[in-house]
Amino acid sequence: MKHLLSFPARWLVAMALAGLLTACGGGGDTSPGGPSTPTSPTPAGALAMTALRIAGDSLSDSGTFQGQPGYGRIFSVQGSSSEPHTLWVERLAVASGLATPCPVYRYDGTAFARNAVSGCRNFAVGGARVHNPSARGGDGVPLSIVRQLQDAAGLGLYAEGEWLMVSAGANDLAELTGAWANVYQGGRDEFKTMLAEVLPASTVNQTVGLFTGYSEAGTLYARALADRLYGAIQQYALNHGARRVVVLNAPPITATPRGRIVLDTIESALGGGAVGAYARTELKNMIDGWTAAYNTQLAARAASETRVRVLDWHATVLDQFNRPAVYGLTNVTTPACPPNGLGSLGVPTFDLSACTAALLSARFAASGQGVNAWASYAFADHMHPTPYGHELIANFAVQRVQASGW
């Protein structure tokens, strides 16, 4: 896709975008109790699992950062009635008669170390990427999902009934978008350097011009990310005896509350009207195109592999936004958790450690919405699901896996 906006317009878009694409915060109080979660219209059943290994990002992280300032156990509402198995992977494990997964890694504020608790098999880490840049430790740290899969293989061969669950891609795509934004602030070389860690340098140099080729290069990069993830699954799971591998594809990041704020801000920054609307559409199409390239390539790589199921979570999330009542959702645009401040561009920030079920119930009751009204929201903050959102993911995974013949 060509960038048809003028340079000043593109620069304004990039300035707004770069300030908005920042990392989200973590969790907090994990005390049991709290309001009940509404019943899903399609409750998850059990999968035929005797053991479970997990790799991925914040969607699946069960406590890597717990105890650090600003972090709780999970990247969602803390202390809901579903604790201690709120996350989609935890729900799947418990429904199948397994213990609640515990985190393999713990972060001490400086570095990652192995959890002192033995028997943990959840390698997922909040903020992890398929390609963790070398400047942040590359594959040498658990922020790399490739490293997670490698460490998971270190447990030994997968048993007959042992499954692997993987969630990946969203952080990579957000970082790609942020890198594109930095081009218009003098970060062209940094963008090319990031691409060249995954793509051949010759491909990057041939594709990226002074102010052209970035969309096309991003598409190549997204496809290469999918190849990298699938290659790691092949090397560290399938080649180690894994017979059941379930992978969630990347969600539509432009449809999240944060994504919508990004697009709204860009449209407003350009004065609204036809120019602002065009810029919004151009950027949304570019990011959605990168996401589609990643998801399509990942599905293609796994198409002939009977031991892998790539689940189209992306399409289901979009359907939830379009038909929320079908899924028992009452709000798919507003975060349930209250913001704890404003970022540099007036974008709300969140501290999930302080967002507890008890706090939300009190706030929603005081506002007249009902003590449990928050429980049917899709998002806890601008990016992460509520406990009910995780229940929907678990239900979706069970339905798709069972429909596939497993």
Secondary structure, DSSP 8 states (H G I E B T S, - for coil): ----S-HHHHHHHHHHHHHH-----------S--------SS-------SEEEEEESTTT-SSTTTTSTT--SSSS-BS-TTTT--SHHHHHHHHTT-----BSEEE-SS-EEE-SSTT--B---TT-BSS--GGGTGGGSTTBHHHHHHHHHTT-S--TTEEEEEE-SHHHHHHHHHHHHHIIIIIHHHHHHHHHTTS-HHHHHHH--SSSSHHHHHHHHHHHHHHHHHHHHHHHTGGGT--EEEEE----GGGSHHHHHHHHHHHHHTTSHHHHHHHHHHHHHHHHHHHHHHHHHHHHHHTT-TTEEEE-HHHHHHHHHH-GGGGT-SBSSS-SS---EE-TTS-EE--GGG-BHHHHHHHHHHTTS-TTGGGGBSBSSSSSB-HHHHHHHHHHHHHHHHHTT-
